[in-house]
Structures are given as structure tokens and as C-alpha cells.
Amino acid sequence: MLNLIKSLRKFSPVGRSVESQTDTEQVVSAQEQEESAITRNDETDLGLFDAFLSGWYQNATNEVFRGISIGSNDVVVDVGCGSGGSSLFCAKRGARVIAFDIDPQVVATINDRLKGEAPGGFEAHVSDANPLPLADNTASRVLCTEVLEHVDDPDQVLRELYRVGRPGALYLLTVPDALQEHLQQRVAHPSYFQKPNHIRIIERTDFAAMVERAGLIIEEQTQYGFFWSIWWALFWPCKVHLAKPDHPVLNHWTEAWRALLSTPEGQEHKRQLDAFMPKSQVIVARKP
């Protein structure tokens, strides 16, 4: 179980393992996203569509998250890159990508993933982000998703993120939502809340305050992922491996969520549930 928990660090905030999918380009339109998610019996495919509805990986507009477009003129710094789904999305749009993760195996994997997929160039480095081995004012886009709950000093990491961004740079920052983390406290394996996993729960107001203390201006604070909040709560008693979580409980929940989204009011219902108990909080911010 401990090895399974350690693997959580490598998974995207966009569901269980959206970043572990090899191609975020596989569905290129909203209609095709919906058709694929509704017809396939696959929680990661449904999770990707659910994330798409919340603003992630907008292929048509080249936005890694709504409001954060990526192009060939961008330098993207991805801190805590995990399996590299966001780095890959940005690289395929011609951005120069500089990815960091604390795990050497993760860095080796992202190096392999980006080979031949990054016309703008890429680098991947092992780093704990304290400090980042980058010059001031390097990045036009800074991504740091599901990292701050792991680190000893999130304020210091945010200061580093601020330092490496150019004036006007856009930041995409996420942390697990506090309400669903309190739910996980009741049902998750104890190591979920031990190093190297989550060592703090960040309340919504505290998240915003941390970002503002770093000197960033918040453009939007939102949330997503009720589907995954419940999926994770149900995962623990199923005693299945995260890499192949095939269990009737999880399968039935996935089917229920798929059926909900297919109803006329399903997407509005999703928005309300996401607001109540999301998997993650999202802040889009700008460096002045």
C-alpha cells in the first residue's frame, strides 16, 4: 500500500491519471470529447472529459486551462510536472518547455515523452524548487499543480515561482480542495497524509492569501472535480492497484457520473457539485 500511495505524487490534478495518458490530443472537439466519454467504459477518459468541461486542455483554443493560451512564443515552466500531460500539451503547441520534478524517475519519463514532441525545445530537471535553477524573468507561463500540499515551505516555493516569471506572466496553480481532503482523512490510508505525500490541507482562503503574498495578482479562483473526490473516497476500500483500478464499486460510480453528464441538466449539476466539494482548487494569476 505504501508504494501505491507514493505513486500518487505522479498523478495529475485532472483526475486520477489524466497526465499518464500519452496523448491529450486524442479528442479534438467538444462533441468528440463527449461522445468518447459517454461511450467508453473508462474512468480516465470520463475524467478527461469532466476536466475539459471545467476548462482544462482546450485543444480548439490552445489553452492548457481556460484563459491560459499556449503558443510558440511562450516559455513554459512546469514545476512538479508529474507524468507530463500539461508539459506535453504545451510542447505540442510550439512552446519551449522547462519541466521540474523531485523524482528522478519522473524526470526520465518526461524526457522520453517529450522527445520528438517539442519543436520549441524542452528541458527536464530534478529539483525540489527551492530554489529553481533558472534565471529571473524566464517564463511567460508558470504551471504548478498539486505541489504546494507536499512541500515544507509553500511560501518559499511561490516566491521562486514569482521570481522566474516575466512581468505579465500567467500562472496556473492548483491544490487539493480542503473539504475533500477532510473527507480523505476519514477514509484514506494513513500514508496519504505523510511525507512524501500530503503534509498539509490548504483552505480556499489560505490558498488565495498565499498566492497574493508571493506578489501575484489573482485573475480567477475556481474549482473542479467532484467526480474524483468521490472516486478517491470509494477507492480505498476496494483494495485494487491504482494502475488498474477495476472494481464494481468504482465502475458503478463512473457509470453513474457518465449517466448524469448525459442528462439535459447534467453539466449544470456537475458545476454545482464541483463548487461544493471539488477535487482541487485552481488559481489563475498574473505577475504584475
Residue pairs with C-beta under 8 A, 6 or more apart in sequence:
1 189
1 191
2 191
4 241
4 242
5 189
5 191
5 192
5 197
6 191
6 196
6 197
7 242
7 243
8 192
8 197
8 242
9 82
9 102
9 103
9 106
9 150
9 196
9 197
10 20
10 82
10 83
10 103
10 106
11 17
11 19
11 20
11 82
11 83
11 242
12 18
12 19
12 20
12 82
12 83
12 85
12 86
12 145
12 146
13 145
13 146
13 174
13 176
13 225
13 279
13 280
14 47
14 48
14 51
14 56
14 57
14 85
14 225
15 43
15 44
15 47
15 48
15 50
15 51
15 225
15 227
15 228
15 279
16 43
16 44
16 47
16 228
16 231
16 232
16 242
16 245
17 44
17 83
17 242
18 24
18 44
18 47
18 48
18 51
18 56
18 57
18 85
19 82
19 83
19 84
19 85
19 86
20 44
20 83
20 85
21 44
21 48
21 85
22 113
23 88
24 48
24 57
24 59
24 85
24 88
24 89
25 59
25 89
25 92
27 33
27 36
27 48
27 49
27 52
27 59
28 59
28 60
29 59
29 60
30 52
30 60
33 48
33 49
33 52
34 49
34 261
36 45
36 49
37 45
37 46
37 48
37 49
37 50
37 258
37 261
38 258
38 261
38 262
40 46
41 251
41 254
41 255
42 254
43 231
43 245
43 250
43 251
43 254
46 227
46 254
46 257
46 258
46 261
47 227
47 228
48 57
49 261
50 224
50 225
50 227
50 228
50 257
50 261
50 270
51 57
51 224
51 225
52 58
53 261
53 267
53 270
54 222
54 224
54 225
54 274
55 63
55 65
55 66
55 67
55 222
55 224
55 282
56 64
56 65
56 224
57 63
57 64
57 65
57 85
57 89
58 64
58 65
58 66
61 69
62 69
62 70
62 71
62 93
63 69
63 70
64 70
64 86
64 89
64 90
64 141
64 143
64 172
65 172
65 282
65 284
67 170
67 219
67 220
67 284
68 141
68 170
68 172
68 284
70 76
70 89
70 90
70 93
70 95
70 141
71 93
71 94
71 95
72 93
72 94
72 95
72 119
72 120
73 95
73 140
74 90
74 93
74 95
74 96
74 120
74 140
74 141
75 95
75 96
75 98
75 138
75 139
75 140
75 141
76 87
76 90
76 95
76 96
76 97
76 98
76 139
76 140
76 141
76 142
76 143
77 98
77 99
77 100
77 132
77 134
77 138
77 139
77 141
77 142
77 143
77 161
77 164
77 165
78 84
78 86
78 87
78 90
78 97
78 98
78 99
78 100
78 143
78 144
79 100
79 127
79 129
79 132
79 142
79 143
79 144
79 147
79 157
79 161
80 100
80 101
80 102
80 129
80 144
80 145
80 146
80 147
80 150
81 87
81 99
81 100
81 101
81 106
81 110
81 124
81 143
82 101
82 106
82 145
82 146
83 106
83 109
83 110
83 113
84 99
84 109
84 110
84 113
84 114
86 143
86 145
86 172
87 97
87 99
87 110
87 113
87 114
87 122
87 124
87 143
88 113
88 114
88 117
90 97
90 141
90 143
91 97
91 114
91 117
91 118
91 119
91 120
91 122
92 117
92 118
94 119
94 120
95 120
95 141
96 118
96 120
96 121
96 122
97 114
97 118
97 120
97 121
97 122
97 123
98 122
98 123
98 124
98 125
98 134
98 138
98 139
99 107
99 110
99 114
99 122
99 123
99 124
99 125
100 107
100 124
100 125
100 126
100 127
100 129
100 132
101 107
101 110
101 124
101 126
101 127
102 126
102 127
102 128
102 129
102 196
103 126
104 126
107 124
107 125
107 126
110 124
111 124
114 122
114 124
125 133
127 133
128 151
129 147
129 151
129 157
129 160
129 161
130 151
130 153
130 156
130 157
130 160
131 160
132 160
132 161
132 163
132 164
134 164
135 164
136 163
136 164
137 164
137 165
137 166
137 167
138 164
138 165
138 166
139 164
139 165
139 166
139 169
140 165
140 166
140 168
140 169
140 170
141 169
141 170
141 171
141 172
142 161
142 164
142 165
142 169
142 170
142 171
142 172
143 171
143 172
144 157
144 161
144 171
144 172
144 173
144 174
145 172
145 173
145 174
145 280
146 174
146 175
146 176
146 280
147 157
148 154
148 157
148 158
148 173
148 175
148 202
148 207
148 210
149 175
149 176
149 181
149 198
149 199
149 200
149 201
149 202
150 195
150 196
150 197
150 198
150 199
151 157
151 199
152 199
154 200
154 202
154 210
155 210
155 213
155 214
158 210
158 211
158 213
158 214
158 216
159 214
159 215
161 171
161 173
161 214
162 214
162 215
162 216
162 287
165 171
165 287
166 287
167 287
167 288
168 286
168 287
168 288
169 286
169 287
170 219
170 284
170 285
170 286
171 211
171 216
171 283
171 284
171 285
171 286
171 287
172 282
172 283
172 284
173 211
173 282
173 283
173 284
173 285
174 280
174 281
174 282
174 283
175 202
175 207
175 280
175 281
176 198
176 201
176 202
176 279
176 280
176 281
177 204
177 223
177 225
177 229
177 277
177 278
177 279
177 280
177 281
178 201
178 202
178 203
178 204
179 276
179 277
179 278
180 229
180 232
180 233
180 277
180 278
180 279
181 198
181 201
182 201
183 229
183 233
183 277
184 192
184 193
184 232
184 233
185 193
185 201
187 233
187 236
187 237
188 232
188 236
189 236
191 197
192 198
193 199
202 210
202 281
204 221
204 281
207 221
207 281
207 283
208 218
208 221
208 283
211 218
211 283
211 285
212 218
215 287
215 288
216 285
216 286
216 287
217 285
217 286
217 287
217 288
218 283
218 284
218 285
219 284
219 285
219 286
220 282
220 283
220 284
221 281
221 282
221 283
221 284
222 281
222 282
222 284
223 274
223 275
223 278
223 280
223 281
223 282
224 274
224 278
224 279
224 280
224 282
225 274
225 278
225 279
225 280
226 270
226 273
226 274
226 276
226 277
226 278
226 279
227 257
227 270
227 279
228 279
229 277
229 278
229 279
230 253
231 250
231 253
231 254
232 279
234 249
234 250
234 253
235 242
235 245
235 250
237 249
238 245
238 247
238 249
238 250
240 246
240 247
240 250
260 266
260 269
260 270
261 267
261 270
263 269
